[in-house]
């Protein structure tokens, strides 16, 4: 039997990485009795092919990957992506002119899927259909004999478990960002506007080796901040402010995702108490995070450490990898069992007073035994900016 795979070198990982991913998916497809899976979103296409480009930021063109049972992936993509896809390990590349007046790849999809009785598609939590709904309806109508089934569990269960190559990249970007946070007191100070703070922090991340900083949020205010997703303002830092920065910097398309808190001048007793409480919540999670524990268990141990299970932000962490947030969620209803190789954020949060909150976050790998910290742990006392 001829080999299923092209022997071209993919950009980010050796071919064996993608072969292993495909083999695991084929086993999951066999168990679920799927004849093919259609993937339409950036992370999944990249996961199985190595195809990495910022062109996904444009909503104009759809991109497709079909993975047949027991066969190599078939890329069905706009012609503009041919060269990049050809640099991956994928050898079966079918292209279409896009944007097209009435056929953005749908006829090519029909041709590939017409003999597949049972087709998987991501339909569950944390998934999207990145193609026009009208085109998808045409595709379904053109395949009247095919049954569509939810492939979310099959794909997400694979992506939750990171290979050692993936973990090495995640460790590197977490180390880069840890260094920037540790140096922050040398370039952040009273009187800077939040816009200047964000700009200085991004510059340090990039100068330290991050490829990009697609995500940087935070807040600052007297005794705490009001939310954790705001863009920066022109308001300057003043004494008594608590500043939080939360970054998702990337390296070869893999994210870190963690934050650090600072105080401008001496911190109040309430700030010290909240910071220490969240630090203890992380300690409790690190003590519990072992294979066999559920995400709900991990959520509850952090909730109990801060004095209750209610969380206005909904969860106390999530998966991490090629996306800033991935499945699973550390929340009371997620019964996903932790397994060795999962990369997670631990992100407890709590109210301080008068609508003010504080959040603390670290990144870990689940190991056989104690988890491995990818981030360098935040200090036990909140750092002071002067």
C-alpha positions in Angstrom: 0.0 0.0 0.0 1.5 3.4 -0.9 2.1 5.9 2.0 -0.8 8.1 2.9 1.4 11.1 3.6 3.5 13.6 1.7 7.1 13.7 2.9 7.4 17.5 2.8 8.6 19.2 5.9 5.9 21.3 7.6 6.9 24.7 9.0 6.4 24.4 12.7 6.8 20.7 13.5 8.3 17.5 11.9 5.9 15.5 9.8 5.7 12.8 12.6 3.7 15.3 14.7 1.0 15.6 12.1 1.1 11.9 11.3 0.4 11.1 15.0 -2.5 13.6 15.1 -4.0 12.1 12.0 -3.6 8.6 13.4 -5.4 9.5 16.6 -8.2 11.2 14.7 -8.7 8.2 12.5 -9.1 6.1 15.6 -11.7 8.5 17.0 -13.5 8.6 13.6 -13.7 4.8 13.5 -15.1 4.7 17.0 -17.7 7.3 16.1 -18.4 5.7 12.7 -17.6 8.8 10.7 -16.6 8.5 7.0 -15.1 12.0 6.9 -14.8 15.2 8.9 -15.2 18.7 7.4 -13.1 21.4 9.2 -13.6 25.1 8.5 -11.9 26.9 11.3 -8.3 28.2 11.6 -7.1 26.3 14.7 -8.4 22.9 13.5 -7.1 23.3 9.9 -3.7 24.3 11.3 -3.7 21.5 13.9 -3.9 18.8 11.2 -1.9 20.5 8.4 0.5 23.0 9.8 -1.0 25.7 7.6 -0.4 29.0 9.5 -1.2 32.4 8.1 -2.7 35.7 9.4 -5.0 35.7 6.3 -7.7 34.1 8.4 -8.3 37.6 9.8 -10.0 38.4 6.6 -13.6 37.1 6.6 -13.8 37.2 2.8 -12.6 33.7 1.9 -13.6 30.3 3.4 -11.0 27.6 3.9 -11.8 23.9 4.1 -10.1 20.7 5.2 -11.7 17.3 4.6 -10.2 14.4 6.5 -11.6 11.0 5.2 -11.5 7.9 7.3 -8.2 6.1 6.8 -6.9 8.7 4.2 -4.8 11.8 4.2 -6.3 15.3 4.5 -7.6 17.1 1.5 -7.3 20.8 1.5 -9.9 22.8 -0.4 -8.8 26.4 -0.3 -8.7 29.7 -2.2 -6.0 29.9 -4.8 -4.2 32.7 -2.9 -3.3 30.1 -0.2 -1.8 27.5 -2.6 1.9 28.3 -1.9 1.6 28.3 1.8 -0.4 25.0 1.9 2.0 23.4 -0.4 4.8 24.1 2.1 3.0 21.9 4.6 2.8 18.1 4.6 -0.5 18.1 2.7 -0.2 16.9 -0.9 -3.9 16.8 -2.0 -4.6 20.5 -2.5 -7.7 21.6 -4.5 -8.2 25.3 -5.1 -10.9 27.6 -6.2 -11.0 31.3 -7.3 -12.2 33.4 -4.4 -14.1 35.6 -3.9 -16.4 34.0 -6.3 -19.8 35.1 -7.4 -21.6 31.9 -6.6 -19.2 29.0 -5.8 -16.6 29.6 -3.1 -15.5 26.0 -3.0 -18.9 24.4 -2.5 -18.8 22.3 -5.7 -15.3 21.0 -4.8 -16.6 20.0 -1.3 -19.6 18.2 -2.9 -17.2 16.3 -5.2 -15.1 15.1 -2.2 -18.0 14.4 0.1 -20.5 12.9 -2.3 -19.7 9.3 -1.4 -19.4 9.8 2.4 -22.6 8.6 4.2 -21.7 10.0 7.6 -19.9 13.4 7.8 -18.5 15.0 11.0 -18.7 18.7 11.6 -17.8 20.7 14.7 -21.1 21.7 16.3 -20.6 22.0 20.0 -19.4 24.5 22.6 -16.5 26.7 21.5 -17.0 26.0 17.8 -18.1 28.0 14.9 -19.0 27.4 11.2 -16.6 29.6 9.3 -18.4 29.6 6.0 -21.5 31.4 4.8 -24.6 29.7 6.2 -26.2 29.9 2.7 -23.3 28.0 1.3 -23.5 25.3 4.0 -27.2 24.9 3.2 -26.4 24.4 -0.5 -23.7 21.9 0.5 -26.2 19.9 2.7 -28.9 20.0 0.0 -26.3 18.7 -2.5 -25.6 15.7 -0.3 -29.1 14.4 0.4 -27.8 10.9 1.2 -25.3 12.0 3.8 -25.9 12.3 7.5 -24.2 15.1 9.5 -22.9 14.3 12.9 -21.2 16.2 15.7 -17.4 15.8 15.6 -16.7 18.2 18.5 -15.7 15.6 21.1 -13.5 13.7 18.6 -11.5 16.7 17.7 -11.4 18.6 21.0 -10.3 15.5 23.0 -7.3 15.3 20.7 -6.4 19.0 20.9 -6.7 19.0 24.7 -3.7 16.7 25.0 -0.5 18.5 24.0 2.5 16.8 22.6 5.9 17.5 24.1 6.8 19.6 21.1 3.7 21.7 21.7 4.5 22.0 25.4 8.0 23.1 24.6 6.7 26.0 22.5 4.1 26.9 25.2 6.9 26.8 27.9 9.0 29.1 25.8 6.4 31.8 25.3 5.3 31.6 28.9 9.0 32.1 29.9 9.3 35.2 27.6 6.1 36.7 29.1 7.2 35.9 32.6 10.4 37.9 32.0 8.4 40.9 30.8 6.2 40.8 33.8 9.2 40.6 36.1 10.8 43.6 34.4 7.6 45.6 34.4 8.6 47.7 37.4 11.6 49.0 35.5 9.5 50.5 32.7 6.0 51.1 34.2 5.5 53.9 36.6 3.2 56.4 38.2 1.9 59.0 35.7 1.9 56.8 32.6 -1.4 56.5 30.8 -2.8 53.0 30.3 -2.2 53.3 26.6 1.5 54.0 27.4 1.6 51.1 29.8 0.2 48.7 27.2 2.5 50.0 24.5 5.6 49.7 26.7 4.6 46.1 27.7 4.1 45.0 24.2 7.4 46.5 23.1 9.2 44.5 25.9 7.4 41.3 24.9 8.4 41.7 21.2 12.0 42.7 22.1 12.2 39.6 24.3 11.3 37.2 21.5 7.5 37.0 21.2 6.4 36.8 17.6 3.2 38.8 18.3 1.0 40.2 21.0 -2.5 39.7 19.6 -4.1 39.9 23.1 -3.3 42.4 25.8 -6.0 43.6 28.2 -6.1 44.9 31.7 -7.4 47.6 33.9 -6.4 50.0 36.7 -8.2 51.9 39.4 -8.2 52.8 43.1 -8.1 49.6 45.1 -8.9 47.4 42.1 -10.3 47.4 38.6 -13.8 47.1 37.3 -13.3 44.5 34.5 -10.6 42.3 32.9 -11.2 42.9 29.2 -11.1 46.7 28.7 -8.9 48.4 26.0 -6.5 51.0 27.4 -7.5 54.5 28.2 -5.7 57.8 28.5 -6.2 57.9 32.2 -2.8 58.0 34.1 -1.7 55.7 36.9 -2.0 57.4 40.3 -1.1 56.4 43.8 -3.4 53.7 45.2 -4.2 52.2 41.8 -4.1 48.5 41.3 -2.9 47.7 37.8 -3.5 44.3 36.1 -2.1 43.2 32.7 -3.2 40.0 31.0 -1.3 38.9 27.9 -1.7 36.4 25.2 1.6 36.6 23.4 2.5 34.1 20.8 5.4 32.0 19.5 4.9 30.0 16.3 1.2 30.5 16.7 1.1 29.1 20.3 -0.2 31.3 23.2 0.6 32.1 26.7 -2.3 33.5 28.7 -1.7 34.8 32.2 -1.8 38.1 34.2 0.0 40.0 36.9 -1.1 42.6 39.4 0.8 45.6 40.5 0.1 48.5 42.9 1.1 52.1 42.3 2.6 53.1 45.7 1.7 51.2 48.8 -1.2 48.9 48.6 -4.3 49.0 50.9 -5.0 46.2 53.4 -7.9 45.1 51.2 -5.6 44.8 48.2 -3.1 42.8 50.1 -5.8 40.5 51.4 -7.3 39.9 48.0 -3.9 39.2 46.4 -3.0 36.7 49.2 -6.4 35.0 48.9 -6.0 34.5 45.1 -2.4 33.2 45.6 -3.7 30.6 48.1 -6.4 29.6 45.6 -3.7 28.9 43.0 -1.8 26.9 45.7 -5.0 24.8 46.3 -5.4 24.2 42.6 -1.8 23.1 42.2 -2.2 20.7 45.1 -5.2 19.1 43.4 -4.4 19.3 39.7 -3.6 15.6 38.9 -4.7 13.1 36.3 -8.2 11.7 37.2 -9.5 14.9 38.8 -12.3 16.7 37.0 -12.4 20.3 35.8 -15.3 20.9 38.2 -13.2 19.6 41.1 -10.5 22.1 40.2 -13.0 24.9 40.0 -14.5 24.1 43.3 -11.2 23.9 45.2 -10.4 27.4 44.0 -13.9 28.7 44.7 -13.7 27.3 48.2 -10.3 29.0 48.7 -11.8 32.4 48.0 -14.9 31.8 50.1 -17.6 30.6 47.7 -18.4 29.0 44.4 -20.0 32.0 42.7 -17.9 33.5 39.9 -19.1 36.5 37.9 -16.7 35.6 35.1 -18.2 32.1 34.9 -15.0 30.0 35.2 -11.6 29.9 36.9 -9.5 28.8 33.9 -9.5 26.9 30.6 -7.4 25.0 28.1 -4.6 26.7 26.3 -2.6 26.1 23.1 -3.0 27.3 19.5 -5.9 29.4 20.8 -5.9 31.9 23.7 -8.7 29.9 25.2 -9.5 26.3 24.4 -11.6 23.5 25.9 -12.0 22.5 28.6 -13.4 25.0 31.1 -12.7 25.1 34.8 -16.3 25.5 35.9 -18.7 23.6 38.1 -20.5 21.8 35.2 -17.5 20.7 33.2 -16.8 17.0 34.1 -13.9 16.7 31.8 -11.3 14.4 33.4 -7.8 15.8 33.6 -5.2 13.8 31.7 -1.4 14.0 31.4 -0.4 16.5 28.7 -3.3 18.9 29.2 -2.2 22.6 29.3 -4.5 24.7 31.5 -4.8 28.2 32.9 -5.7 28.6 36.6 -7.6 31.8 36.8 -9.5 32.5 40.1 -11.1 35.9 40.5 -12.9 37.6 43.3 -14.7 40.8 44.2 -13.0 43.3 46.5 -15.5 46.0 47.1 -17.7 48.6 45.3 -17.6 46.7 42.0 -13.8 46.2 42.1 -12.3 42.8 41.3 -8.9 41.1 41.2 -7.9 38.2 39.0 -4.8 36.0 39.2 -3.6 33.5 36.5 -0.9 30.9 35.9 -0.4 28.3 33.2 0.4 24.7 33.9 0.8 21.3 32.3 -0.9 18.2 33.9 1.8 15.6 34.6 1.8 12.2 36.2 2.1 13.7 39.7 2.4 17.3 40.5 1.6 19.7 37.6 4.4 21.6 35.8 4.3 25.4 36.0 4.9 26.9 32.6 4.7 30.5 34.0 7.2 31.7 36.6 5.0 32.0 39.7 3.9 35.5 40.7 5.5 36.8 43.9 3.6 36.2 47.2 3.4 40.0 47.8 1.9 42.3 45.2 4.7 44.2 43.3 4.9 48.0 43.7 5.3 50.4 40.9 6.9 53.8 41.8 
